[in-house]
Amino acid sequence: MSFKSAPGTPPVKHNTPGQKLPSARGIRRACSKELYRTAKKLKVYISPELMKQAEELYYGKVIANLLWIGENRDNRKKLCEWWNADVSAEIAALWGVEVEPLQAAFKNAFGGYRL
């Protein structure tokens, strides 16, 4: 018995139910870029040590929720809401900034839209 597709049709992919999850390196780089852009939008100097601590915190939260984030990777609004609820307060405390401006800066940097 052959499982080949009909001529002219793309092959059926059985092993990939959705998109593959990103690698740990890709996640770490994305977290770093997102926090850098957020700090830039805040127009506040964040020391390299505090930036590194925030990256580790954010990376850990993303890894802990990787399946949910992978399922919602195309919904930036939902990802921003998750970030606001689960990540922003801890990073605001770490950086010594108010939560609301941090959330607005992240939304602008990550979502790509103005408030």
C-alpha positions, 0 to 999 in steps of 0.5 A, a space after each residue: 500500500 502506498 501513501 503517496 499523494 496524487 500528482 500535482 498535490 502537495 504531500 500530506 505531512 503527518 508528523 507535524 500537527 502544527 508549526 514546530 516550536 522554536 529552539 531554546 537559542 531562538 527563544 533566548 534571542 527573541 526575549 533579549 530583543 523584545 526587552 531591548 526594544 521595550 527599554 528603548 521605548 521607555 527611554 530609560 537607561 537599564 544597566 546590563 546587569 539588570 537587563 540580563 536578569 530581566 532576560 533570564 526571568 522572561 526566558 524562564 516564563 516563556 519556557 514554562 508556558 512554551 506550549 501555550 505561546 506556541 499555540 498563540 504565536 500568531 496572536 500578538 494581542 494575546 501574547 501581550 496580554 499574557 506578558 502584562 499579566 505574568 511578566 511585566 510586574 516582576 520586570 517593573 520591580 527589577 528595573 525600578 519603573 512603573 508597571 503601566 509605562 512598561 506595559 505600554 512600551 512593551 505593547 508598542 515594541 512587541 505589538 508594533 502599534 501605537 497606543 
